[in-house]
């Protein structure tokens, strides 16, 4: 019997249609979680309480994330310095395949972008999948400033830079919809000013004061008159929270990727007043506590806007720490620190939370590198990466969701020190090429003696690299050297 259409049942049908459409949208949306990737600057394995019960730093917010999610104990950065790690994370490609073979970008005005113009990044990939993308914090993979006479700036042209003109090759041209942050190390590299999208917020027009110039690691240069060293990460965190709020207001049906990269606990260790004296380590420890505060502000914002249940949040670091003060073991028990090739230089905390997908209160010793994030986020969305994209990235999604695979353990990972010294880990074994030292400072690899000089460790039996087995297992030395050379070439 045909149904007679009336105004009442037409309205009911419309309501059902709307409900059906919303259910469909919700299901499609749930397949694409928001992703918040927080990467501190120089935060070590032993800085976070969950990783070091004797830590002299209180990290309540990161510890809470660990109890609500998954804590990895064997995650590495591709380099023990910041620029190459950031390149590797964003592209899934080792930075030594670029022009930067060691150290970091240090041409503060004429650095051509390290990420090639046509290269896919995590941001551009996720943008293609319908994500809104934001980078808030330290960039440090290159951008070029314009000069007053209308050309790209080159090294040491600070006086000739036109800060009213847009920067070239920054985050907005590498896949991000929104950027707020700094070109280099926020608290030690000029120009000391914030950039929003492609333009500076305040024009750098005064030289940094003498007391700031005297701080360790600070490079002398121009700063904006309203610049505050102590409050950089506070300002960045406020922008991150605002971004979450604005996204929920303006794009509630779209997922977002927030790459949040604070400057702490990087030198020169200038602490905002409300964090001073919070830890037993001192100023550096206070800045680790500031990172924890940043994490807390962002997680609270996610909860406030009802986004917590459908957000994958990851907290990690760009490399190992500087040595802790007052007996604090910033790298835990691991040998080495920032810039060095030993594990303390590149083994970092990595905490992941995703309600309903990651089991709370779990721990994993799966081995992976931050270069693997590109392939992993691609797998999360069933994206087939094009050829010559993310060449050094492996899909570790099963590990991220709490699984284990022998295949992942046997995949070779390559690490790079500040001086360009190489190491490779495969399975239980780690080989360091060309040196008996740290690969930092004055210590460099002997390029013509890669099979003569080096270090070999069995990390399963000797995780703290105390027993060099180079002379004891010559066949393993030859095997890993050959594999490393194959990957390099």
Buried (B, 14 or more C-beta within 10 A) or exposed (E): EEEEEEEEEEEEEEEEEEEEEEEEEEEEBEEBBBBBBBBBBBBBBBBBBBBBEEBBBBBEBBBBBBEBBBBBBBBBBBBBBBBBBBBBBBBBBBBBBBEBEBBBBEBBBBBBBBBEEEBBBBBBBBBEBEBBBBBBBBBBBBBBBBBBEEEBBBEEBBEBBBBEBBBBBBBBBBBBBBBBBBBBBBBBBBBBBBBEBBEBEBBBEEBBEEEBEEBEEBBEBBBBEEBEBBBBBBBBBBBBBEBBEEBBEEEEEEBBBBBBBBBBBBBBBBBBEEBEEBBBBBBBBBBBBBBBBBBBBBBBBBEEBEBBEBBBBBBBBBBBBBEBBEEBBBBBEBBBBBBBBBBBBBBBBBBBBBBEBBEEEBEBEBBBBBBBBBBBBBBBBEBEBEEEBBBBBBBBBBBBBBEEEEEBBEBBBBBBBBBBBBBBBBBBBBBBBBBEBBBBEEBBBEEEEBBEBBBBBBBEEBBBBEEBBBEEBEEBBEBBBEBBBEBEE
